[in-house]
Amino acid sequence: MGIDHFKMTNMLNRVILIWVGVLFSIGFFAQPGEVPVETKDGNKVYVHTVAKSQTAYGISRLYSISLNELYENNPEAHEGLSIGQKLYFPVKEEVLQQEVASIDTLSDENSIMHTVENGETLYSIARKYGVPAKDVISANPSGTLALGSMVKVPLKNVVKDDVIIPIVKDPINPTADPGDSIILHKVKKNETMYSLSKLYNVSIEEITAANDGLLDGLNKGMKLRIPLKKKIRSLVVDTLRDSLVDSSYDSLNVQSSLTQEVYEIAVMIPFFFDENNARIAKCPPIGDCPIYSRTLDALDFHHGVMMAIDSLKNAGLNVVVRVYDTKHDTAVVRGILNKSEFSGIDLIIGPFYANQIKLVREFAKTKRIQLICPIPVSNKALFNNPFVTKMTASTPTQIKFMAREIARKYYDQNVIVVRNQKNDKDEYYYRTFKKAFAEELTKYPNRYLDSAKETYINSKGSRLSTVESKMVLDKNNLIVVPSQSVGHVSDFFTKLSSTTNSNPYRKYSLQVFGLEDWSDFPTIDEKYKNKFKLSLVTSGYVEYEDPKVLEFIHNYRTKYATDPGNFSFIGFDAAFMNLKGLLLYGTGFSNHYQHLINTGFNTNSLFEKVDPKGGYENKNVFIIRYEDYTVIKE
């Protein structure tokens, strides 16, 4: 039994309405206080005298107006503010009366009594008044909130800065974690604050606030901090709770009717609803209660798939989508495969785990249904089974690509490969790189080397003496470490840093190449990534400054009232590329992969058979480089 899709949509709409209510409830009512009022051009206006350290943004907050209104009433402010300068703002009597009526009462000079509004928590109230949450919590030990009740807000530690500094969670991937994030934008010729606000779907006020008021204006070449705010995803918890009451979320049916031919799609995702509910039950009565990360990934993936279906509707795609919760349990997957409805499936997306994929791949081969593996899986799953497609390039495929690219770009430079003989998998990766690199080098008669210089990490000493002996002063030294071992990679960076801090090696030019797993290694400091211009090979990467990605984020926010996560892009690409094939060529679309050229958000399409009787691997690979604390896709 599944939940009706329209019921789910109504739940999501309710969540959106709740969110809108929260947005209004946490607004900060700032008052101008004792400010002179004059009559100018027949209208009453406030006369504000600019004080030291005040910014246009801070002043606009004080008078509860937008930056646009400030500049419209004071055109000269565009040229910057100076101490003692006079600014004029219309007196909005009706609005001010409403605000005064809603202002909370002072209990004493050090605190204020706040009337609780719908959807508020002690944390949101603390944010509203700019005070530490711990102060509000300690002042209200009962922790009980009811609509209309009074909460004491201590003001002794109130934040008085004019400019609000956004929280920087992850400057590389703005949607990697909940919380506000920023990206750095290099201002180009003819760009304006308005064009940037539209490009990134943020307000002029937010950009100004994130850049200390932009007192010197917008200048070509400057690096601008762009805040990308993330909405509170814990609101979806309400939807999850509702959807699991008196219901079994085994499958969710969605129908899109545009043409006569209808395809049935199965999307198999581990939602971990039970785990999520168990965590929710342990949440404190006050404060945020985040969704379990794996549940969040599953929701993101589902939403990405549905966005892809929406994108293909106008082209004539007509599908019934059945979403199954696999629960990371092979018994559940067996039960799903035995459902009578599953015998009519035309395409399967998922599941996520190897033991489940093993079951489904055999079913797909028997029923001649194309199975799409959206996340990394061994190429063994593809052998002797043409009905399996994997969306990500294997590690050996990535290493071969990296070897060929280094040979192509740096055939006249000094290339060193560091092996790890203590790990069989790393040793295999080393041999894969060295062979592919040597083969590619033969194409370049002016090459510096015939093959990469090989070495290892010395066990004794604080410096990387084994690598030092292979480096040269008059060449760029490219050091390749084909390893997935955290300890091995950490040891390498620690000793390499010691080497480059010593003479004469501090004068040597070098660059480090590694594998995509490294981006998740917590032991690799950001300073190392940038100091050594670390380049990583990867099967997927989202460019958040790409206008198409920004448009996707905008549409995703509009539909789901939250920002997409990485799994949203993965889900979209997996669904779009293969549903496009289903639409154009029918259920035998895998035989036409060479004609299905797609540029996705996370990856592009480059499908090839792993063997004559086997399945398809997407061999699209990127190289990304860390430089100046940004990431560049080469």
Helices and strands as residue ranges (DSSP letters): E 2-4, H 5-25, E 37-40, E 43-49, H 56-62, H 67-73, G 75-79, E 86-90, H 93-102, E 105-108, E 111-115, H 122-129, H 133-139, E 150-154, E 181-186, H 193-200, H 204-210, G 212-214, E 223-228, G 233-235, H 236-243, E 251-255, E 263-269, H 273-281, H 293-313, E 319-325, H 330-337, G 340-344, E 347-349, H 354-367, E 370-373, G 379-382, E 388-390, H 395-410, E 414-418, H 424-441, E 453-455, H 465-468, E 476-480, H 486-500, G 505-507, E 509-514, G 516-520, H 526-531, E 535-538, H 547-560, H 566-585, G 586-595, E 607-609, E 616-618, E 622-627, E 630-633
